[in-house]
Amino acid sequence: MYLSTSKELDTSKYFRANLLGGSIKYNVDLSQAGCGCVTAFYTVLMPAVDNTSDPFKYCDANKVGGHWCPEFDIMEANKYAFKAIGHTCDAPDGNGKYHNCDRGGQCTNDVLANNLQMDYGPSAAHIINTMKAFSVETIFHESNGVFTGYTTVLEQDGKQVVM
C-alpha cells in the first residue's frame, strides 16, 4: 500500500509521517501465517529518483526492482517468529540516488534471537499466543530530532512482550 497526499499518482506527494518521538500501534492476526510466510509492515523512503520503469518509483534496502532506499521493517512476522529491523543507506549522491544500503539491517528486535521462545508462539503456553489477534506498538526514540532507537511492544490480554 502506498500512502499519498494526492488522489492521483504523484510520487512527489507520498505521505511521510514523522514518527520521531512518536509511535505507531496496530492490531494483527497471524494465526494463518505459517512457516514460509512472512507478513510484513514496513516503511521506505520513496520515490527512487533513478527508477524510470515503475510509475510508483519503488525502492528498498535490498534493491528489489534494482533501486536502493532506506527502509524500516516495523514487522516481519508469522505465527512462529517476529522481527523488526532498520536498514541504513549510504548518503545519496547530489541527485538523490542511493548507491548502497545495509541489506541485513541494524538495530534488530527479534523474539527468537532475544531468547524469548516462550514469549511468542502458537499456543496458550506463550505470553503472546499467535493463534489469537494481538497488538503491536513501535515507539521511535529520538534525542534532539535524531533517531536513537526503537522499542517494540507486543500485547495481548493484558500481557506484554517488550523488545
C-alpha positions as CSV (number, residue, x, y, z in Angstrom):
1,M,0.0,0.0,0.0
2,Y,1.2,3.5,-0.8
3,L,0.0,6.5,1.2
4,S,-0.2,9.8,-0.6
5,T,-1.5,13.3,0.0
6,S,-2.9,13.2,-3.6
7,K,-5.7,11.1,-5.2
8,E,-3.7,11.0,-8.4
9,L,-0.4,9.2,-8.8
10,D,2.2,11.8,-8.0
11,T,5.4,10.3,-6.4
12,S,6.4,13.7,-5.1
13,K,3.3,13.6,-2.8
14,Y,3.9,10.4,-0.9
15,F,2.8,10.8,2.7
16,R,5.8,10.9,5.0
17,A,4.9,10.6,8.7
18,N,7.5,12.0,11.1
19,L,7.5,9.2,13.8
20,L,10.5,10.6,15.7
21,G,9.4,10.7,19.4
22,G,6.1,9.1,18.5
23,S,4.8,5.6,17.9
24,I,2.6,3.5,15.6
25,K,0.2,0.9,17.0
26,Y,-1.9,-1.6,15.2
27,N,-3.7,-5.0,15.8
28,V,-2.6,-8.1,13.8
29,D,-3.9,-11.7,13.5
30,L,-1.1,-14.0,12.3
31,S,-2.9,-17.3,13.1
32,Q,-3.0,-18.2,9.4
33,A,0.6,-17.1,8.6
34,G,2.7,-20.3,9.0
35,C,6.3,-21.3,8.1
36,G,7.5,-19.9,4.8
37,C,5.0,-17.0,5.0
38,V,6.1,-13.5,6.0
39,T,3.6,-10.9,6.9
40,A,5.3,-7.5,6.5
41,F,4.7,-3.9,7.5
42,Y,7.5,-1.6,6.5
43,T,8.3,1.9,5.5
44,V,10.6,3.0,2.7
45,L,11.9,6.4,1.8
46,M,10.4,6.6,-1.7
47,P,10.5,7.5,-4.5
48,A,13.7,6.2,-6.1
49,V,14.8,9.1,-8.2
50,D,16.5,6.7,-10.7
51,N,13.5,4.4,-11.2
52,T,12.0,5.2,-14.6
53,S,10.4,1.8,-15.3
54,D,7.9,1.8,-12.3
55,P,5.3,4.5,-12.1
56,F,5.4,4.3,-8.3
57,K,9.2,4.5,-8.3
58,Y,9.6,1.7,-5.8
59,C,12.8,1.1,-3.9
60,D,14.0,-0.6,-0.7
61,A,17.1,-1.5,1.3
62,N,17.5,-4.8,-0.6
63,K,17.5,-3.3,-4.1
64,V,14.3,-5.2,-5.1
65,G,13.5,-4.0,-8.5
66,G,17.0,-2.5,-8.9
67,H,16.8,0.6,-6.7
68,W,18.1,1.4,-3.2
69,C,16.5,3.5,-0.5
70,P,16.3,3.5,3.3
71,E,13.8,1.1,4.9
72,F,12.4,0.3,8.3
73,D,10.7,-3.0,8.8
74,I,8.2,-2.4,11.5
75,M,7.1,-6.1,11.3
76,E,8.3,-9.2,9.5
77,A,6.4,-12.0,11.2
78,N,4.4,-15.2,11.1
79,K,2.9,-17.2,13.9
80,Y,6.3,-18.6,14.8
81,A,8.6,-15.5,14.6
82,F,8.5,-11.7,14.9
83,K,11.3,-9.4,13.8
84,A,11.6,-5.6,13.4
85,I,14.7,-4.1,11.8
86,G,16.1,-0.8,10.5
87,H,18.2,-0.6,7.3
88,T,20.5,2.3,6.7
89,C,21.9,3.5,3.4
90,D,25.0,5.5,2.5
91,A,24.2,9.2,1.9
92,P,22.5,9.8,-1.5
93,D,24.5,11.5,-4.3
94,G,23.8,15.0,-5.4
95,N,20.8,13.8,-7.5
96,G,19.2,12.0,-4.5
97,K,20.2,8.5,-5.7
98,Y,21.3,5.9,-3.1
99,H,24.1,3.6,-4.2
100,N,24.3,1.1,-1.3
101,C,22.2,0.1,1.7
102,D,22.6,-2.3,4.7
103,R,20.7,-5.3,3.4
104,G,21.0,-7.2,6.7
105,G,19.9,-4.3,8.8
106,Q,20.8,-2.9,12.2
107,C,19.1,-2.4,15.5
108,T,17.2,-5.7,15.3
109,N,14.3,-6.6,17.6
110,D,13.8,-10.4,17.2
111,V,11.8,-12.5,19.7
112,L,13.8,-15.6,18.8
113,A,17.2,-14.0,18.8
114,N,16.4,-12.5,22.2
115,N,15.8,-15.9,23.7
116,L,12.1,-15.2,24.1
117,Q,10.9,-18.5,22.7
118,M,8.1,-18.9,25.3
119,D,7.1,-15.3,24.9
120,Y,5.7,-15.7,21.3
121,G,4.2,-18.6,19.5
122,P,1.1,-20.6,18.5
123,S,-0.2,-21.8,21.8
124,A,-1.7,-20.7,25.1
125,A,1.6,-21.6,26.8
126,H,3.2,-18.5,25.2
127,I,2.8,-15.0,26.6
128,I,1.7,-13.9,23.1
129,N,-0.5,-16.7,21.7
130,T,-0.2,-16.1,17.9
131,M,-3.4,-18.2,17.3
132,K,-5.2,-15.0,18.5
133,A,-5.0,-11.4,17.5
134,F,-2.6,-9.1,19.4
135,S,-1.4,-5.5,19.3
136,V,1.9,-4.2,18.2
137,E,3.3,-0.8,19.1
138,T,6.6,0.5,17.8
139,I,8.0,3.5,19.7
140,F,10.6,5.6,17.9
141,H,13.1,7.2,20.3
142,E,14.8,10.4,19.5
143,S,17.1,13.0,21.0
144,N,17.3,16.5,19.6
145,G,15.5,15.4,16.5
146,V,17.8,12.4,15.8
147,F,16.6,8.8,15.8
148,T,18.3,7.0,18.7
149,G,16.5,3.6,18.7
150,Y,13.1,2.0,19.0
151,T,11.1,-0.3,21.2
152,T,8.6,-2.9,20.0
153,V,5.8,-3.9,22.4
154,L,3.6,-6.9,21.7
155,E,0.4,-7.0,23.9
156,Q,-2.4,-9.5,24.4
157,D,-4.9,-10.0,27.1
158,G,-3.1,-7.5,29.5
159,K,0.3,-9.3,29.0
160,Q,3.3,-7.8,27.2
161,V,6.5,-8.7,25.5
162,V,8.9,-5.8,25.2
163,M,11.7,-6.0,22.6
